Amino acid sequence: MSDQAQNGAAPVANGPQFSVEKIYIKDVSFEAPNAPAVFNEQGQPQLQMNLNQRVQRLNDTAFEVVLGVTLTCTVNEKTAYLAEVQQAGVFGLAGFDENVLDAMLGTHCPNVLYPYVRQTIGDLIQAGGFPPFLLQPINFDALYAEGLRQRAQQGDLANSETAGNA
């Protein structure tokens, strides 16, 4: 029996490791610039959502991922509300090759953060006096794949421009 097993310590895990170290709101904003008049507006609300993501390496195994969502609601071309949330997390990732690490940061981490963004935006909208709103699920795997495709296309374009200038 090994010394680790005898003293009760867990054996060191082999292979890739993922952990959620901290989840927090980095920035939040809610505006209802046309309240209270907007509450009397008749018409179909128009919603526009913008989604963005930032990744910052904190050290060899820690990364901050920030998922930003901006939701704008207009009624009759007047802004009813604007809700912005930057939900962040510190994630520990060790033992992944670069491609898998990139995919984890681009898909798995946003999937962890999204329910928090969704809840915060819903709470803000309701606290602002508007009917409850629930953001629909997002397929981060598909968004990541599209981003890879666009990067590859841009790389091909840059390579062909360079070759054309030679």
Sequence and secondary structure as in RCSB ss.txt:
>XXXX:A:sequence
MSDQAQNGAAPVANGPQFSVEKIYIKDVSFEAPNAPAVFNEQGQPQLQMNLNQRVQRLNDTAFEVVLGVTLTCTV
NEKTAYLAEVQQAGVFGLAGFDENVLDAMLGTHCPNVLYPYVRQTIGDLIQAGGFPPFLLQPINFDALYAEGLRQ
RAQQGDLANSETAGNA
>XXXX:A:secstr
  HHHHHT      S EEEEEEEEEEEEEEE TTTTGGGG  S  EEEEEEEEEEEE SSSEEEEEEEEEEEEEE
TTEEEEEEEEEEEEEEEEES  HHHHHHIIIIIHHHHHHHHHHHHHHHHHHHTTS         HHHHHHHHHHH
HHHHHHHHHHHHHHH 
